[in-house]
Amino acid sequence: MLLPLFTLLLPLGRIFPPGFCWRMRSRIYRWYRKLEEIDFQGHQSTSPEEVRSCILELEKIGNEVMHVSLPLSYAGELYTLRIHIAHVQESLRKPEAVLRGEGK
């Protein structure tokens, strides 16, 4: 009775670790999809209001990411996402200042 059960559980044991890894990474990658959309939209917009809207959306995403709970082994990917969010925010803030006439 245990032998058939063991033969069924062995393949499941091999599937679980990659599935877990995929699940954790998918939690991070869904924000990358949003980040890419906002980055494109922000750099295509011509008015300061649209750029500010994109920056506010990035701040919301940044706040969500700050409260994500992941295993420690995925902390590097989470911090990389935070760095990318900050980079996109900064890249959108520079043209916004130019559009307002504050910088060169």
C-alpha positions in Angstrom: 0.0 0.0 0.0 2.8 2.4 0.8 4.8 1.7 -2.4 2.1 3.0 -4.8 1.6 6.0 -2.6 5.4 6.7 -2.6 5.5 6.3 -6.4 2.8 9.0 -6.7 4.4 11.4 -4.2 7.9 11.2 -5.7 7.1 13.1 -8.9 5.1 15.6 -6.9 8.2 16.3 -4.8 10.1 17.2 -7.9 7.4 19.5 -9.2 6.9 21.5 -5.9 10.3 23.3 -5.7 10.2 24.8 -9.3 6.5 25.6 -8.7 7.3 27.5 -5.5 10.1 29.4 -7.2 7.8 30.3 -10.1 5.1 31.5 -7.6 7.5 33.7 -5.7 9.0 35.3 -8.8 5.5 35.9 -10.3 4.7 38.0 -7.3 7.6 40.2 -8.1 7.2 40.2 -11.9 3.7 41.5 -11.9 5.0 44.8 -10.6 7.6 44.9 -13.4 4.7 44.7 -15.9 3.1 47.7 -14.2 6.5 49.5 -14.0 7.1 49.0 -17.7 3.6 50.4 -18.6 4.1 53.5 -16.4 7.6 54.1 -17.7 6.4 54.0 -21.3 3.3 56.2 -20.5 5.3 58.7 -18.5 7.9 59.2 -21.2 5.3 59.5 -23.9 3.2 62.1 -22.1 3.6 65.8 -22.9 1.9 67.5 -20.0 3.3 67.9 -16.5 0.0 66.6 -15.1 0.3 63.3 -16.9 3.9 62.9 -15.7 2.9 63.7 -12.1 0.2 61.1 -12.4 2.7 58.5 -13.4 5.0 59.4 -10.6 2.1 59.1 -8.1 1.3 55.7 -9.5 4.9 54.7 -9.1 4.8 55.8 -5.4 1.7 53.6 -4.9 3.5 50.6 -6.4 6.5 51.4 -4.2 4.3 51.4 -1.1 2.8 48.1 -2.1 6.3 46.6 -2.7 7.4 47.8 0.7 4.7 45.6 2.4 5.4 42.4 0.4 6.3 39.4 2.4 8.7 37.0 0.6 11.2 34.4 1.8 14.7 35.8 2.4 16.1 34.0 -0.6 14.0 36.4 -2.9 15.0 39.6 -1.1 17.6 40.4 -3.7 15.0 40.4 -6.5 12.7 42.5 -4.3 15.4 45.1 -3.6 16.2 45.2 -7.3 12.6 46.0 -8.1 12.7 48.8 -5.5 15.8 50.2 -7.2 14.1 50.0 -10.6 11.0 51.8 -9.3 13.2 54.6 -7.9 15.1 54.9 -11.2 12.0 55.3 -13.2 10.7 57.8 -10.7 13.9 59.8 -11.1 13.9 59.6 -14.8 10.3 60.9 -14.9 11.0 63.7 -12.5 13.8 65.2 -14.6 11.7 65.9 -17.7 8.9 67.1 -15.5 11.2 69.9 -14.2 12.1 70.7 -17.8 8.5 70.9 -18.8 7.8 73.3 -15.9 10.8 75.4 -16.9 12.7 74.8 -13.7 15.8 73.1 -15.2 17.9 72.8 -18.3 
